[in-house]
């Protein structure tokens, strides 16, 4: 679809991939709805978008709370009257070895990485099904295809997002004209690394510092590419890796 005047909700918009995506889509003429827990960062992003003549709506919220997502949708419809796209970007990556039993972090990853995606889909679907159009972008990960020590729970959550995305496509695209895309990046330079508390993992991850990672803007471009296709073409997966990453 052409992005000009399309209404796109972006979760986790306060930094990283979400922030870069909001700026790029707004530059393309989309009306972006920014949601995340850090309201101050969202308002700063809104000001930056408006400074380049873009249009943005801020609705702070927690993706793990369905009521928060319902408010995002309600305010989006009040202001713009429709929803053309959803970028389910909010996510966490507190990697840890299973033996170290960081069980609270496991629960949080499941809540944000899986339930957050489900909440987003559940709240935008009625509008998209009524209009028989729309595009849902779910941010998965290359980790959803390749397991590695320390990533068991994180990889499991991203594999779930991949499978859920394909299930959505099969159920929604033929009947309702709703496109679904799973974006699956490798190592990206974002705040995700800051959520790791397992010191054993931190030592191993230091090797990643020698590699040139992807930037948030690279993933934003992949999202723009998927959204910009004609409605007859569904980009199922975008698998994007740093050139220097082996696996």
FILO-348955 format. One record per residue: residue number from 0; x, z, y of N, C-alpha, C in turn. Coordinates in nm, 2 decimals. Layout:
N
REC  num   neast     nup  nnorth  caeast    caup  canorth   ceast     cup  cnorth
REC  NUM       X       Z       Y       X       Z        Y       X       Z       Y
...
//
This chain:
247
REC  num   neast     nup  nnorth  caeast    caup  canorth   ceast     cup  cnorth
REC    0    0.08    0.00   -0.12    0.00    0.00     0.00    0.09    0.00    0.13
REC    1    0.03   -0.06    0.23    0.10   -0.05     0.36    0.09    0.10    0.41
REC    2    0.20    0.15    0.46    0.21    0.29     0.49    0.15    0.33    0.63
REC    3    0.13    0.23    0.72    0.08    0.26     0.85   -0.06    0.32    0.84
REC    4   -0.07    0.43    0.91   -0.20    0.51     0.92   -0.25    0.57    0.78
REC    5   -0.17    0.56    0.68   -0.20    0.63     0.55   -0.17    0.78    0.57
REC    6   -0.26    0.85    0.51   -0.25    1.00     0.51   -0.19    1.05    0.39
REC    7   -0.07    1.11    0.40    0.01    1.16     0.29    0.04    1.31    0.30
REC    8    0.00    1.38    0.20    0.03    1.53     0.19    0.17    1.54    0.12
REC    9    0.26    1.62    0.18    0.39    1.65     0.13    0.41    1.80    0.11
REC   10    0.43    1.84   -0.02    0.46    1.98    -0.04    0.61    2.01   -0.03
REC   11    0.65    2.13   -0.01    0.79    2.16     0.00    0.85    2.09    0.12
REC   12    0.78    2.07    0.23    0.82    1.98     0.34    0.92    2.05    0.43
REC   13    0.95    2.18    0.41    1.03    2.25     0.51    1.18    2.22    0.50
REC   14    1.22    2.15    0.40    1.36    2.12     0.38    1.38    2.01    0.28
REC   15    1.51    1.97    0.27    1.55    1.88     0.16    1.47    1.75    0.14
REC   16    1.43    1.72    0.02    1.36    1.60    -0.01    1.23    1.59    0.07
REC   17    1.15    1.70    0.07    1.03    1.70     0.14    1.04    1.67    0.29
REC   18    1.14    1.73    0.36    1.16    1.70     0.50    1.20    1.56    0.52
REC   19    1.30    1.51    0.44    1.35    1.37     0.46    1.23    1.27    0.43
REC   20    1.15    1.30    0.33    1.04    1.21     0.30    0.94    1.21    0.42
REC   21    0.91    1.33    0.47    0.81    1.33     0.59    0.86    1.25    0.70
REC   22    0.99    1.26    0.73    1.04    1.18     0.85    1.04    1.03    0.82
REC   23    1.07    0.99    0.70    1.08    0.85     0.67    0.94    0.79    0.67
REC   24    0.84    0.86    0.60    0.71    0.81     0.60    0.64    0.80    0.73
REC   25    0.67    0.90    0.82    0.62    0.90     0.95    0.68    0.79    1.03
REC   26    0.80    0.76    1.01    0.87    0.65     1.08    0.80    0.52    1.04
REC   27    0.75    0.51    0.91    0.68    0.39     0.86    0.54    0.38    0.91
REC   28    0.49    0.49    0.99    0.36    0.48     1.04    0.26    0.57    0.97
REC   29    0.30    0.64    0.86    0.21    0.73     0.79    0.18    0.85    0.87
REC   30    0.06    0.91    0.85    0.02    1.04     0.90    0.05    1.14    0.80
REC   31    0.15    1.23    0.82    0.20    1.32     0.72    0.14    1.46    0.74
REC   32    0.10    1.52    0.63    0.06    1.66     0.63    0.16    1.74    0.56
REC   33    0.22    1.84    0.64    0.33    1.91     0.60    0.29    2.05    0.55
REC   34    0.33    2.08    0.42    0.29    2.22     0.37    0.41    2.28    0.30
REC   35    0.43    2.41    0.32    0.54    2.49     0.25    0.51    2.63    0.30
REC   36    0.59    2.72    0.25    0.57    2.86     0.29    0.63    2.89    0.43
REC   37    0.74    2.82    0.46    0.81    2.85     0.59    0.75    2.78    0.71
REC   38    0.65    2.84    0.77    0.58    2.78     0.88    0.66    2.74    0.99
REC   39    0.76    2.82    1.03    0.85    2.79     1.14    0.92    2.66    1.12
REC   40    0.97    2.64    1.00    1.04    2.51     0.97    0.95    2.39    0.98
REC   41    0.83    2.41    0.93    0.73    2.31     0.94    0.70    2.26    1.08
REC   42    0.68    2.36    1.17    0.65    2.33     1.31    0.77    2.26    1.37
REC   43    0.89    2.30    1.34    1.01    2.23     1.39    1.01    2.08    1.34
REC   44    0.98    2.06    1.22    0.97    1.92     1.16    0.86    1.84    1.23
REC   45    0.75    1.91    1.26    0.64    1.84     1.33    0.68    1.79    1.46
REC   46    0.76    1.88    1.53    0.81    1.84     1.67    0.90    1.73    1.66
REC   47    0.99    1.73    1.56    1.09    1.62     1.54    1.01    1.48    1.51
REC   48    0.91    1.49    1.43    0.83    1.37     1.40    0.76    1.32    1.52
REC   49    0.70    1.41    1.60    0.63    1.37     1.72    0.72    1.31    1.82
REC   50    0.85    1.36    1.82    0.95    1.31     1.92    0.98    1.16    1.89
REC   51    0.96    1.12    1.77    0.98    0.97     1.73    0.85    0.90    1.72
REC   52    0.75    0.96    1.79    0.61    0.89     1.80    0.54    0.89    1.67
REC   53    0.57    0.98    1.58    0.50    1.00     1.46    0.38    1.10    1.47
REC   54    0.30    1.11    1.36    0.19    1.20     1.37    0.20    1.29    1.24
REC   55    0.19    1.43    1.27    0.20    1.52     1.16    0.11    1.64    1.18
REC   56    0.06    1.69    1.07   -0.03    1.81     1.07    0.04    1.91    0.98
REC   57    0.05    2.04    1.03    0.11    2.15     0.96    0.00    2.24    0.90
REC   58    0.01    2.26    0.77   -0.08    2.36     0.71    0.01    2.44    0.61
REC   59    0.06    2.56    0.66    0.15    2.64     0.57    0.07    2.68    0.45
REC   60    0.14    2.70    0.34    0.08    2.74     0.21    0.17    2.75    0.10
REC   61    0.13    2.82   -0.01    0.20    2.84    -0.13    0.14    2.76   -0.24
REC   62    0.21    2.66   -0.30    0.15    2.57    -0.40    0.10    2.64   -0.52
REC   63    0.15    2.76   -0.55    0.11    2.84    -0.66   -0.03    2.90   -0.65
REC   64   -0.08    2.89   -0.53   -0.21    2.95    -0.50   -0.31    2.83   -0.47
REC   65   -0.41    2.81   -0.56   -0.50    2.70    -0.55   -0.58    2.71   -0.42
REC   66   -0.61    2.83   -0.38   -0.68    2.85    -0.25   -0.61    2.79   -0.13
REC   67   -0.47    2.81   -0.13   -0.39    2.76    -0.03   -0.39    2.61   -0.03
REC   68   -0.39    2.55   -0.15   -0.39    2.40    -0.16   -0.53    2.35   -0.11
REC   69   -0.63    2.42   -0.14   -0.77    2.38    -0.10   -0.78    2.38    0.05
REC   70   -0.71    2.48    0.12   -0.71    2.48     0.26   -0.63    2.36    0.32
REC   71   -0.52    2.32    0.25   -0.45    2.20     0.30   -0.54    2.08    0.29
REC   72   -0.61    2.06    0.18   -0.70    1.95     0.17   -0.81    1.95    0.27
REC   73   -0.87    2.07    0.29   -0.98    2.09     0.38   -0.94    2.05    0.53
REC   74   -0.82    2.10    0.57   -0.78    2.07     0.70   -0.73    1.92    0.72
REC   75   -0.68    1.87    0.61   -0.64    1.72     0.61   -0.77    1.64    0.63
REC   76   -0.87    1.67    0.56   -1.00    1.59     0.57   -1.06    1.61    0.71
REC   77   -1.05    1.73    0.76   -1.11    1.76     0.89   -1.04    1.68    1.00
REC   78   -0.91    1.66    0.99   -0.84    1.59     1.09   -0.83    1.44    1.07
REC   79   -0.81    1.40    0.95   -0.79    1.26     0.92   -0.90    1.19    0.84
REC   80   -0.99    1.26    0.78   -1.10    1.21     0.71   -1.08    1.15    0.57
REC   81   -0.95    1.15    0.53   -0.92    1.10     0.40   -0.79    1.15    0.35
REC   82   -0.75    1.12    0.22   -0.62    1.14     0.17   -0.58    1.02    0.09
REC   83   -0.47    0.96    0.13   -0.42    0.84     0.06   -0.31    0.87   -0.04
REC   84   -0.24    0.98   -0.02   -0.12    1.01    -0.11   -0.09    1.15   -0.11
REC   85   -0.03    1.19   -0.22    0.02    1.33    -0.24    0.16    1.32   -0.29
REC   86    0.26    1.39   -0.23    0.39    1.40    -0.28    0.41    1.54   -0.33
REC   87    0.40    1.57   -0.46    0.42    1.70    -0.51    0.57    1.72   -0.53
REC   88    0.63    1.78   -0.42    0.78    1.79    -0.41    0.82    1.94   -0.43
REC   89    0.74    2.03   -0.40    0.79    2.17    -0.41    0.84    2.21   -0.55
REC   90    0.96    2.27   -0.55    1.02    2.30    -0.68    1.13    2.40   -0.67
REC   91    1.16    2.47   -0.78    1.27    2.57    -0.78    1.36    2.54   -0.90
REC   92    1.49    2.58   -0.89    1.58    2.55    -1.00    1.68    2.67   -1.02
REC   93    1.63    2.79   -1.05    1.72    2.90    -1.07    1.77    2.90   -1.22
REC   94    1.87    2.81   -1.24    1.92    2.79    -1.38    1.98    2.93   -1.43
REC   95    1.97    2.95   -1.56    2.03    3.07    -1.62    2.03    3.05   -1.77
REC   96    2.13    3.12   -1.84    2.13    3.11    -1.98    2.02    3.20   -2.04
REC   97    1.95    3.15   -2.14    1.84    3.22    -2.20    1.88    3.37   -2.24
REC   98    2.00    3.38   -2.29    2.04    3.52    -2.34    2.04    3.62   -2.23
REC   99    2.05    3.57   -2.10    2.06    3.67    -1.99    1.92    3.71   -1.94
REC  100    1.82    3.65   -2.00    1.68    3.70    -1.98    1.64    3.71   -1.84
REC  101    1.65    3.61   -1.76    1.60    3.61    -1.62    1.45    3.57   -1.63
REC  102    1.37    3.66   -1.69    1.24    3.62    -1.72    1.15    3.60   -1.60
REC  103    1.18    3.68   -1.49    1.10    3.66    -1.37    1.12    3.53   -1.31
REC  104    1.24    3.48   -1.32    1.27    3.34    -1.27    1.21    3.24   -1.35
REC  105    1.20    3.26   -1.49    1.13    3.17    -1.57    0.98    3.15   -1.53
REC  106    0.92    3.27   -1.50    0.78    3.27    -1.46    0.76    3.20   -1.33
REC  107    0.85    3.22   -1.24    0.84    3.16    -1.10    0.86    3.01   -1.12
REC  108    0.95    2.96   -1.20    0.97    2.81    -1.22    0.84    2.75   -1.28
REC  109    0.78    2.82   -1.37    0.66    2.77    -1.43    0.55    2.76   -1.33
REC  110    0.54    2.87   -1.25    0.43    2.87    -1.15    0.45    2.76   -1.04
REC  111    0.57    2.74   -0.99    0.60    2.64    -0.89    0.61    2.50   -0.94
REC  112    0.69    2.48   -1.04    0.72    2.35    -1.09    0.61    2.28   -1.17
REC  113    0.53    2.36   -1.24    0.42    2.31    -1.32    0.29    2.34   -1.25
REC  114    0.25    2.46   -1.24    0.12    2.50    -1.18    0.10    2.45   -1.04
REC  115    0.21    2.44   -0.96    0.20    2.39    -0.83    0.16    2.24   -0.83
REC  116    0.22    2.17   -0.92    0.18    2.03    -0.93    0.03    2.01   -0.98
REC  117   -0.01    2.10   -1.07   -0.15    2.09    -1.12   -0.24    2.13   -1.01
REC  118   -0.21    2.23   -0.93   -0.29    2.26    -0.81   -0.31    2.15   -0.71
REC  119   -0.20    2.08   -0.69   -0.21    1.97    -0.59   -0.29    1.86   -0.64
REC  120   -0.28    1.82   -0.77   -0.36    1.72    -0.82   -0.50    1.76   -0.83
REC  121   -0.53    1.88   -0.87   -0.67    1.92    -0.88   -0.75    1.92   -0.74
REC  122   -0.68    1.95   -0.64   -0.74    1.95    -0.51   -0.76    1.82   -0.44
REC  123   -0.67    1.72   -0.46   -0.68    1.59    -0.40   -0.76    1.49   -0.48
REC  124   -0.78    1.52   -0.61   -0.85    1.42    -0.69   -0.99    1.39   -0.65
REC  125   -1.07    1.49   -0.62   -1.21    1.45    -0.58   -1.22    1.35   -0.47
REC  126   -1.13    1.36   -0.37   -1.13    1.26    -0.26   -1.08    1.12   -0.31
REC  127   -0.98    1.12   -0.38   -0.92    1.00    -0.43   -1.02    0.93   -0.53
REC  128   -1.08    1.00   -0.62   -1.17    0.94    -0.71   -1.30    0.89   -0.64
REC  129   -1.34    0.96   -0.54   -1.46    0.91    -0.46   -1.42    0.78   -0.39
REC  130   -1.30    0.77   -0.34   -1.26    0.64    -0.27   -1.20    0.54   -0.36
REC  131   -1.18    0.58   -0.49   -1.12    0.49    -0.59   -0.99    0.43   -0.54
REC  132   -0.91    0.51   -0.48   -0.77    0.47    -0.44   -0.69    0.59   -0.41
REC  133   -0.56    0.57   -0.40   -0.47    0.68    -0.37   -0.34    0.67   -0.46
REC  134   -0.24    0.75   -0.43   -0.12    0.75    -0.50   -0.06    0.89   -0.51
REC  135   -0.04    0.94   -0.63    0.02    1.07    -0.65    0.17    1.05   -0.69
REC  136    0.26    1.11   -0.62    0.40    1.11    -0.65    0.44    1.25   -0.69
REC  137    0.49    1.26   -0.82    0.54    1.39    -0.87    0.69    1.39   -0.88
REC  138    0.76    1.49   -0.82    0.90    1.49    -0.83    0.94    1.57   -0.95
REC  139    0.99    1.49   -1.05    1.04    1.55    -1.17    1.19    1.56   -1.16
REC  140    1.27    1.52   -1.26    1.41    1.53    -1.25    1.47    1.45   -1.37
REC  141    1.60    1.41   -1.36    1.67    1.36    -1.48    1.68    1.47   -1.58
REC  142    1.67    1.60   -1.54    1.67    1.71    -1.63    1.55    1.72   -1.72
REC  143    1.44    1.64   -1.69    1.33    1.63    -1.77    1.35    1.54   -1.89
REC  144    1.46    1.47   -1.89    1.50    1.38    -2.00    1.62    1.43   -2.08
REC  145    1.70    1.51   -2.02    1.83    1.56    -2.08    1.84    1.71   -2.07
REC  146    1.84    1.77   -2.18    1.86    1.92    -2.18    2.01    1.95   -2.18
REC  147    2.04    2.07   -2.12    2.17    2.11    -2.11    2.17    2.27   -2.11
REC  148    2.28    2.33   -2.16    2.29    2.48    -2.16    2.27    2.54   -2.02
REC  149    2.18    2.63   -2.01    2.15    2.70    -1.89    2.03    2.64   -1.82
REC  150    1.98    2.52   -1.87    1.87    2.46    -1.80    1.75    2.45   -1.89
REC  151    1.74    2.53   -1.99    1.63    2.52    -2.09    1.49    2.53   -2.02
REC  152    1.47    2.63   -1.94    1.34    2.65    -1.88    1.31    2.54   -1.77
REC  153    1.42    2.52   -1.69    1.40    2.42    -1.58    1.37    2.28   -1.64
REC  154    1.45    2.25   -1.74    1.43    2.11    -1.80    1.29    2.10   -1.86
REC  155    1.25    2.21   -1.92    1.12    2.21    -1.98    1.01    2.19   -1.87
REC  156    1.02    2.25   -1.76    0.92    2.23    -1.65    0.92    2.09   -1.60
REC  157    1.04    2.03   -1.59    1.04    1.89    -1.54    1.00    1.79   -1.65
REC  158    1.02    1.82   -1.77    0.97    1.74    -1.88    0.82    1.74   -1.88
REC  159    0.76    1.86   -1.85    0.62    1.87    -1.84    0.56    1.79   -1.73
REC  160    0.63    1.79   -1.61    0.59    1.70    -1.50    0.59    1.56   -1.54
REC  161    0.69    1.51   -1.61    0.70    1.37    -1.65    0.58    1.34   -1.74
REC  162    0.56    1.42   -1.84    0.45    1.39    -1.93    0.31    1.40   -1.86
REC  163    0.29    1.49   -1.78    0.17    1.51    -1.70    0.15    1.38   -1.62
REC  164    0.25    1.34   -1.56    0.24    1.22    -1.47    0.19    1.10   -1.55
REC  165    0.25    1.08   -1.66    0.20    0.96    -1.75    0.06    0.98   -1.79
REC  166    0.03    1.10   -1.83   -0.11    1.13    -1.87   -0.21    1.10   -1.75
REC  167   -0.17    1.14   -1.63   -0.25    1.11    -1.51   -0.27    0.96   -1.50
REC  168   -0.16    0.89   -1.51   -0.16    0.74    -1.49   -0.26    0.68   -1.59
REC  169   -0.25    0.72   -1.71   -0.33    0.66    -1.81   -0.48    0.68   -1.79
REC  170   -0.51    0.81   -1.74   -0.65    0.84    -1.72   -0.71    0.79   -1.59
REC  171   -0.63    0.79   -1.49   -0.68    0.76    -1.35   -0.66    0.62   -1.30
REC  172   -0.55    0.56   -1.34   -0.52    0.43    -1.28   -0.63    0.32   -1.32
REC  173   -0.65    0.30   -1.44   -0.75    0.19    -1.48   -0.89    0.21   -1.43
REC  174   -0.93    0.34   -1.42   -1.07    0.37    -1.39   -1.09    0.39   -1.24
REC  175   -1.00    0.46   -1.17   -1.02    0.50    -1.03   -0.92    0.43   -0.94
REC  176   -0.83    0.35   -0.99   -0.74    0.28    -0.90   -0.64    0.37   -0.83
REC  177   -0.61    0.49   -0.89   -0.52    0.58    -0.84   -0.38    0.56   -0.91
REC  178   -0.28    0.53   -0.83   -0.15    0.51    -0.89   -0.07    0.65   -0.90
REC  179    0.02    0.65   -1.00    0.09    0.78    -1.02    0.24    0.74   -1.05
REC  180    0.33    0.81   -0.99    0.47    0.79    -1.00    0.55    0.92   -1.03
REC  181    0.64    0.92   -1.12    0.73    1.03    -1.15    0.86    0.99   -1.09
REC  182    0.91    1.06   -0.99    1.05    1.04    -0.94    1.14    1.14   -1.00
REC  183    1.25    1.08   -1.06    1.34    1.16    -1.15    1.49    1.15   -1.10
REC  184    1.52    1.24   -1.01    1.66    1.23    -0.95    1.76    1.31   -1.04
REC  185    1.89    1.27   -1.03    1.99    1.35    -1.08    2.03    1.45   -0.98
REC  186    2.16    1.49   -0.97    2.21    1.59    -0.88    2.19    1.55   -0.73
REC  187    2.11    1.63   -0.66    2.08    1.60    -0.52    2.13    1.72   -0.43
REC  188    2.19    1.69   -0.32    2.24    1.80    -0.23    2.12    1.86   -0.16
REC  189    2.06    1.97   -0.21    1.95    2.03    -0.15    1.97    2.18   -0.16
REC  190    1.87    2.26   -0.12    1.88    2.41    -0.12    1.85    2.46   -0.27
REC  191    1.82    2.37   -0.36    1.79    2.42    -0.49    1.90    2.50   -0.56
REC  192    2.02    2.46   -0.53    2.14    2.53    -0.59    2.14    2.68   -0.54
REC  193    2.09    2.70   -0.42    2.09    2.84    -0.37    2.00    2.94   -0.44
REC  194    1.92    2.89   -0.53    1.83    2.97    -0.60    1.89    3.03   -0.73
REC  195    2.01    2.98   -0.76    2.07    3.03    -0.89    2.13    3.17   -0.87
REC  196    2.09    3.26   -0.96    2.15    3.40    -0.95    2.23    3.43   -1.07
REC  197    2.23    3.35   -1.17    2.31    3.37    -1.29    2.46    3.34   -1.27
REC  198    2.55    3.44   -1.26    2.69    3.42    -1.23    2.76    3.33   -1.33
REC  199    2.72    3.33   -1.45    2.78    3.24    -1.55    2.76    3.10   -1.52
REC  200    2.63    3.07   -1.48    2.60    2.93    -1.44    2.67    2.89   -1.32
REC  201    2.68    2.98   -1.22    2.75    2.95    -1.09    2.89    2.90   -1.12
REC  202    2.96    2.96   -1.21    3.09    2.92    -1.24    3.10    2.78   -1.30
REC  203    3.01    2.75   -1.39    3.00    2.62    -1.45    2.96    2.51   -1.34
REC  204    2.87    2.55   -1.25    2.82    2.45    -1.16    2.93    2.41   -1.05
REC  205    3.04    2.49   -1.04    3.14    2.47    -0.94    3.20    2.33   -0.96
REC  206    3.20    2.28   -1.09    3.25    2.15    -1.12    3.17    2.04   -1.05
REC  207    3.04    2.06   -1.02    2.96    1.97    -0.96    3.00    1.94   -0.81
REC  208    3.07    2.04   -0.76    3.12    2.02    -0.62    3.22    1.90   -0.60
REC  209    3.28    1.86   -0.71    3.38    1.75    -0.70    3.31    1.62   -0.70
REC  210    3.18    1.62   -0.73    3.11    1.49    -0.74    3.03    1.46   -0.61
REC  211    3.02    1.34   -0.57    2.94    1.30    -0.46    2.79    1.30   -0.50
REC  212    2.71    1.39   -0.45    2.57    1.39    -0.50    2.48    1.29   -0.42
REC  213    2.36    1.28   -0.47    2.26    1.21    -0.39    2.22    1.29   -0.27
REC  214    2.17    1.23   -0.17    2.12    1.30    -0.05    1.97    1.29   -0.05
REC  215    1.90    1.38    0.02    1.76    1.38     0.02    1.70    1.25    0.07
REC  216    1.77    1.19    0.16    1.72    1.06     0.21    1.72    0.95    0.10
REC  217    1.80    0.96    0.00    1.80    0.86    -0.11    1.67    0.88   -0.19
REC  218    1.63    1.00   -0.21    1.50    1.02    -0.28    1.38    0.98   -0.20
REC  219    1.39    1.01   -0.07    1.28    0.97     0.03    1.27    0.82    0.02
REC  220    1.38    0.74    0.01    1.37    0.60     0.00    1.30    0.55   -0.13
REC  221    1.33    0.62   -0.24    1.26    0.59    -0.36    1.11    0.62   -0.35
REC  222    1.07    0.73   -0.29    0.93    0.76    -0.27    0.87    0.65   -0.18
REC  223    0.93    0.61   -0.08    0.88    0.50     0.01    0.86    0.38   -0.07
REC  224    0.96    0.34   -0.15    0.95    0.22    -0.23    0.82    0.22   -0.32
REC  225    0.81    0.34   -0.39    0.69    0.35    -0.49    0.56    0.34   -0.41
REC  226    0.55    0.41   -0.30    0.43    0.41    -0.22    0.39    0.27   -0.16
REC  227    0.50    0.19   -0.13    0.48    0.07    -0.06    0.44   -0.05   -0.15
REC  228    0.43   -0.03   -0.28    0.40   -0.14    -0.36    0.25   -0.18   -0.35
REC  229    0.21   -0.31   -0.37    0.07   -0.34    -0.37   -0.01   -0.26   -0.47
REC  230   -0.13   -0.23   -0.45   -0.21   -0.14    -0.54   -0.22   -0.19   -0.68
REC  231   -0.19   -0.32   -0.70   -0.20   -0.37    -0.84   -0.08   -0.33   -0.92
REC  232    0.03   -0.28   -0.85    0.15   -0.25    -0.92    0.18   -0.10   -0.92
REC  233    0.19   -0.04   -1.04    0.21    0.10    -1.05    0.36    0.12   -1.09
REC  234    0.44    0.19   -1.01    0.57    0.22    -1.04    0.57    0.35   -1.12
REC  235    0.58    0.34   -1.25    0.56    0.46    -1.34    0.67    0.57   -1.32
REC  236    0.80    0.52   -1.32    0.91    0.62    -1.31    1.02    0.56   -1.22
REC  237    1.08    0.64   -1.14    1.20    0.60    -1.07    1.31    0.70   -1.11
REC  238    1.41    0.65   -1.18    1.52    0.73    -1.24    1.64    0.70   -1.15
REC  239    1.68    0.80   -1.07    1.79    0.77    -0.98    1.90    0.87   -0.99
REC  240    2.02    0.83   -1.02    2.14    0.91    -1.04    2.25    0.89   -0.95
REC  241    2.33    0.99   -0.92    2.45    0.97    -0.84    2.54    0.88   -0.92
REC  242    2.61    0.79   -0.85    2.70    0.70    -0.91    2.81    0.77   -1.00
REC  243    2.85    0.89   -0.95    2.96    0.96    -1.02    2.91    1.05   -1.13
REC  244    2.78    1.07   -1.14    2.73    1.16    -1.25    2.73    1.10   -1.38
REC  245    2.79    1.16   -1.48    2.80    1.10    -1.61    2.67    1.12   -1.69
REC  246    2.61    1.23   -1.68    2.49    1.26    -1.76    2.40    1.36   -1.70
//
